[in-house]
């Protein structure tokens, strides 16, 4: 037997103190009378019996209610389930250039929902939902890398975190630390149980933060991935070298559009993928990004054997019913016998 809410058993401590007070009070009542022989012999009335019994019924009822809160249960059985899963670190660029609007579908208006980052978030969310058994971590990088989630199978939480990812506001946020992002992604999946481990690295800019700027050299991170046996799938997003529209915000919170240069280091992304036996994808629209992730979705997976609990026998409904009934019964007995609740 196990308890779904074991911390509810801590309520037994105040219950024990309350029981001690109730029983101590009931034992302390009476009249001192020296000549006991002169007291007429008479059996106790039903009122006395009910008054003495009510505290014990109340304590038992409250005990059952506490156990009901803890939800005792017995598993009907568990199955060994085989799943195909891999460990994935999603490493996403959130530098300032991810506010570019060149992934906007033709004929659509420019808005916050059509920036590179917003499109990437939506397509990544669809990718995650297609792989329910995988362990996935989310890492973002701009001037520096941040691990947003640990490696987890809780995809609902992962998707909520992904929704909240935004481009940081600051003077230096246009920088792109690809080496930092890749190294943090590798740390997330280093000790993962699945044998197959991959990194999906998505960037839309050239690496501007390397060893000389105090960051991690992308080549060093790439060699570390190769030694770990981690495949890195790189995705270059956006136009390689041309003026593209950017969504910017002024000091008053108003959005405006400005054209500026955009481009990513295709040679670096190709080298990372080739060195780690991964693949490189260049995408310049949403359809291309979806096709890239569909190709990655066809990766080999690692069979894992996991325990899956099917159903439980829950005892809290019975305990709740009996406990509530006993508490009500004790109150009724007290009110009938001595006109008090307990």
Secondary structure, DSSP 8 states (H G I E B T S, - for coil): -EETTGGGGGHHHHHHHHHHHHHHHHHT-----S-GGGS------HHHHHHHHHHHHHHHHHHHHHHHHHTEEEE--EEEEEEEE-EEEEEEE-SGGGGB-TTS-TT----GGGSHHHHHHHHHHHHHHT-TT-EEEEEEESSSEEEEEEEES-HHHHHHHHHT-----STTTT---HHHHHHHHHHHHTT-SSS-EEEEEEESS-----GGGTS--HHHHHHHHHHHT-EEEEEEES-SSEEEEEEEE-TTS-EEEEEEEE---HHHHHHHHHHTT--EEEESSHHHHHHHHHHHHT---EEEEEEEE--EEE-HHHHHHHHHHHHHHHHHHHHHHTSS--
